[in-house]
Amino acid sequence: MNNKRLNSRSVAMMTVACLAFASCEKDDVKIKTDPIKPITVEVTTSKTTTVGDIKNNGYQLTIPAGTFDTDVTVSVTDSKSEAASAYKKTGAFTLLSSPISITVEGKEGTVWLKELVKVSFPMPTGFAVTEKNIYTIFGSFYNPDTKSIDYIYPDWNDLQREIITFTTSHFSVPAAVQAKEAEAIKKFAKDKAAESIKTEKKVATYSTESALSNLYNDVKFRRFYCYKNLIF
């Protein structure tokens, strides 16, 4: 069986098992995202460049030296694009930041990068990390090919500082989100399926409801324990 077919089957089996125990609780916490202030910065190839500021702009990009072949001009604005509409229409998550558009002068569409760039957003007012929600906090990007939202786990150390940081290999429309538990479980299942292929584990290892339920909750508990005790 080829890897592609195995991966699809693994994700399907794990996701069904996960969704069987996912709760459908509503989050009534009112979250106020920080306003986005636009900025345009010259980025050189010879040094790391910081674009924006967590407190003053509502976001921050850390662009390593060598990310581009030549010096470029990078602009960040509050996104009003199709991607921003997609973020607001979905009921799969709550926005923890406003989606931002990152553009490079002279380049159209998705811009691919030679180095990973850090994207950071401040934790919004009225939101706190808890054992219940720690595994539902994500960085995210709009995928123009599938017209869907891709999730990325945040940097856990920055999360302790109330900053949601994640890395990207391309410029699109990122945002920080809190996914519904069912969405978080689908991401978890997809990652475990990929891991099972990489390590040649049997697909059935996490294919039952009880096994995957226990695994998901154990990982979530251990992550929160590390978060509270500062032992990453």
WOFEN-V346821 format. One record per pair of residues at least 24 apart in sequence whose ideal C-beta (glycine too) atoms are under 8 Angstrom apart, sorted by the first residue. I is the first residue (numbers start at 1). J is the second residue. Records with the same first field share a line. If there is no record, write none. Layout:
I->J / J
This chain:
3->197
6->197 / 203
7->193 / 194 / 197
9->203
10->192 / 193 / 196 / 197 / 203 / 207
11->189 / 190 / 193
13->203 / 207
14->189 / 190 / 192 / 193 / 206 / 207 / 212
15->185 / 186 / 189 / 190
17->189 / 206 / 207 / 208 / 209 / 211 / 212 / 213
18->182 / 185 / 186 / 188 / 189 / 212 / 213 / 216
19->182 / 185 / 186
20->209
21->209 / 213
22->181 / 182 / 185
23->181
24->181 / 182
25->181
27->94 / 178
29->126 / 127
30->126
31->94 / 95 / 96 / 124 / 125 / 126 / 127 / 178
32->124 / 125 / 126
33->58 / 95 / 96 / 97 / 98 / 124
34->58 / 97 / 98 / 121 / 122 / 124 / 125
35->78 / 98
36->76 / 77 / 78 / 98 / 100
38->75 / 76 / 77 / 78
39->75 / 76
40->73 / 74 / 75 / 76
41->73 / 74 / 75
42->71 / 72 / 73
43->67 / 68 / 71 / 72 / 73 / 74
44->71
45->69 / 70 / 71
49->74
51->76
52->76
54->120 / 121 / 122 / 163
55->122
58->97 / 98 / 121 / 122
59->97 / 100 / 119 / 120 / 121
60->118 / 119 / 120
61->102 / 117 / 118 / 119 / 120
62->117 / 118 / 120
63->115 / 117
64->115 / 116 / 117
65->115
66->114 / 115
67->113 / 114 / 115 / 117
68->104 / 113 / 114
69->114
72->104 / 105 / 106 / 107
73->104 / 105
74->102 / 103 / 104 / 105
75->102 / 103 / 104 / 105
76->100 / 101 / 102 / 103
77->101 / 103
79->173
81->173
82->142 / 144
83->142 / 144 / 172 / 173
84->173
86->142 / 147 / 148 / 149
87->140 / 142 / 149 / 173 / 175 / 177
90->149
91->180
92->149 / 179 / 180 / 182 / 183
93->138 / 140 / 149 / 177 / 178 / 179 / 180 / 183
94->177 / 178
95->175 / 176 / 177
96->121 / 123 / 124 / 127 / 137 / 164 / 175 / 176 / 177 / 178
97->121 / 122 / 124 / 164 / 175 / 176 / 177
98->175
99->142 / 173 / 174 / 175
100->173 / 174 / 175
101->173
102->171 / 172 / 173 / 174
103->171
104->171
109->144
110->144 / 170 / 171 / 172
111->170 / 171
112->169 / 170
113->168 / 169 / 170 / 171
116->167 / 168 / 169
117->167 / 168 / 169 / 171
118->155 / 165 / 166 / 167
119->165 / 166 / 167 / 168 / 174
120->158 / 163 / 164 / 165
121->163 / 164 / 165 / 175 / 176
122->162 / 163 / 164
123->162 / 163 / 164
127->178
129->159 / 224 / 227
130->224
131->220 / 221 / 224
133->178
134->159 / 220 / 223 / 224 / 227
135->184 / 188 / 216 / 219 / 220 / 223
136->178 / 179 / 180 / 181 / 183 / 184
137->164 / 176 / 177 / 178 / 179
138->166 / 176 / 177 / 178 / 179 / 184 / 187
139->164 / 165 / 166 / 168 / 174 / 175 / 176 / 177
140->174 / 175 / 176 / 177
141->168 / 170 / 172 / 173 / 174
142->172 / 173
143->172
144->172
149->177
151->177 / 179 / 183 / 184 / 187
156->223 / 226 / 227 / 232
157->232
159->227
160->227 / 230
185->216
188->216 / 219
